[in-house]
């Protein structure tokens, strides 16, 4: 995720009210399908508070979680793909998430301390892979 300020459009206040507040740590569903994400994907806000279009469903965690762990977990297609298959509807260009169906589903996740360790390990592996690709 990044902030793009090169082209800022002005909108009316009524239209701006349709946007969702997107706080750091929030997770939004982005329904564009791709070869890696058959039903769309989730994006975690890691850069700070802002707003996001009303076409994106925004989820705010209610308990403590490790963002490094969740960055990988929410985009792990073997788990999330099955959840999304049961809770999305097909539209012309993208999938629409049916939030009430999605939120009824359960996932098993480790405790916070374990999330932290797994997240640190995954970041380390990603860094090593990046370094290896450069050589």
C-alpha positions as CSV (number, residue, x, y, z in Angstrom):
1,X,0.0,0.0,0.0
2,X,1.2,3.5,-0.7
3,X,-0.2,7.0,-0.8
4,X,-0.5,8.7,-4.2
5,X,-0.8,12.4,-4.0
6,X,0.1,13.3,-7.6
7,X,-3.5,13.7,-8.7
8,X,-6.0,14.7,-6.1
9,X,-9.6,15.2,-7.1
10,X,-12.0,17.3,-5.1
11,X,-15.3,15.8,-4.2
12,X,-18.5,17.1,-2.6
13,X,-19.0,16.6,1.1
14,X,-22.1,14.4,0.4
15,X,-19.9,12.1,-1.8
16,X,-17.1,12.1,0.8
17,X,-19.6,10.8,3.4
18,X,-19.8,7.5,1.4
19,X,-16.1,6.8,2.0
20,X,-14.9,4.6,4.9
21,X,-12.4,5.7,7.5
22,X,-9.4,3.5,7.1
23,X,-7.2,3.4,10.2
24,X,-3.8,1.8,10.6
25,X,-4.3,-1.9,11.2
26,X,-7.7,-2.0,9.4
27,X,-8.1,-4.5,6.6
28,X,-10.0,-3.8,3.4
29,X,-11.4,-6.3,0.8
30,X,-10.4,-5.5,-2.7
31,X,-12.4,-7.6,-5.2
32,X,-10.2,-7.5,-8.3
33,X,-9.5,-11.1,-9.3
34,X,-6.1,-12.1,-10.5
35,X,-4.1,-15.2,-11.2
36,X,-3.0,-15.3,-7.5
37,X,-6.4,-14.3,-6.0
38,X,-9.4,-16.0,-7.6
39,X,-11.9,-14.1,-5.5
40,X,-10.1,-10.9,-4.6
41,X,-7.8,-10.1,-1.8
42,X,-7.4,-8.3,1.5
43,X,-5.2,-5.3,2.0
44,X,-4.0,-4.2,5.5
45,X,-3.5,-0.5,6.1
46,X,0.1,-0.2,7.2
47,X,0.7,3.5,6.4
48,X,-1.7,5.4,8.7
49,X,-5.2,6.9,8.9
50,X,-7.1,7.9,5.8
51,X,-10.2,7.1,3.8
52,X,-11.0,4.4,1.3
53,X,-13.8,4.2,-1.3
54,X,-17.1,2.7,-0.3
55,X,-16.6,-0.1,-2.8
56,X,-14.1,-1.6,-0.4
57,X,-15.4,-3.4,2.8
58,X,-13.3,-2.3,5.8
59,X,-12.7,-4.6,8.8
60,X,-11.4,-3.4,12.1
61,X,-9.9,-6.0,14.4
62,X,-11.4,-6.2,17.9
63,X,-8.5,-7.9,19.6
64,X,-4.7,-7.5,19.5
65,X,-3.0,-9.1,16.5
66,X,0.4,-9.1,14.9
67,X,0.3,-7.2,11.7
68,X,3.3,-9.0,10.2
69,X,1.5,-12.3,10.7
70,X,-1.8,-11.1,9.3
71,X,-0.1,-9.5,6.3
72,X,0.6,-13.0,5.1
73,X,-2.4,-14.8,6.6
74,X,-5.0,-12.6,4.9
75,X,-3.5,-13.3,1.5
76,X,-2.9,-17.0,1.9
77,X,-5.1,-18.3,-0.9
78,X,-5.4,-21.9,0.3
79,X,-7.2,-20.7,3.4
80,X,-8.7,-17.4,2.4
81,X,-9.7,-18.5,-1.1
82,X,-12.1,-21.1,0.4
83,X,-13.6,-18.5,2.8
84,X,-14.0,-16.0,-0.1
85,X,-15.5,-18.6,-2.4
86,X,-18.3,-19.0,0.2
87,X,-18.8,-15.3,0.8
88,X,-18.4,-13.5,-2.5
89,X,-20.7,-12.9,-5.4
90,X,-19.5,-12.4,-9.0
91,X,-19.9,-9.1,-10.6
92,X,-18.7,-7.9,-14.1
93,X,-15.2,-6.9,-13.2
94,X,-14.7,-7.9,-9.6
95,X,-16.0,-10.0,-6.7
96,X,-18.4,-8.4,-4.2
97,X,-17.9,-9.5,-0.6
98,X,-21.0,-10.4,1.4
99,X,-19.6,-9.3,4.7
100,X,-22.3,-11.0,6.9
101,X,-21.5,-14.3,5.2
102,X,-17.7,-13.8,5.5
103,X,-17.9,-12.9,9.2
104,X,-19.9,-16.1,10.0
105,X,-16.9,-18.2,9.0
106,X,-14.3,-19.3,11.5
107,X,-10.5,-19.5,11.1
108,X,-8.0,-21.0,13.5
109,X,-5.2,-18.7,14.3
110,X,-2.4,-18.9,16.8
111,X,-2.2,-16.8,20.0
112,X,-0.7,-13.4,19.8
113,X,2.8,-14.4,21.0
114,X,2.9,-17.1,18.3
115,X,1.6,-14.7,15.7
116,X,4.5,-12.4,16.5
117,X,7.1,-15.1,16.2
118,X,5.6,-16.4,12.9
119,X,5.4,-12.9,11.5
120,X,9.0,-12.1,12.4
121,X,10.1,-15.4,10.7
122,X,8.0,-14.6,7.5
123,X,9.5,-11.1,7.3
124,X,13.0,-12.6,7.6
125,X,12.3,-15.1,4.9
126,X,11.0,-12.4,2.6
127,X,14.1,-10.3,3.2
128,X,16.3,-13.3,2.4
129,X,14.4,-14.0,-0.8
130,X,14.7,-10.4,-1.9
131,X,18.5,-10.4,-1.2
132,X,18.9,-13.7,-3.0
133,X,17.0,-12.4,-6.1
134,X,19.4,-9.4,-6.3
135,X,22.5,-11.6,-6.5
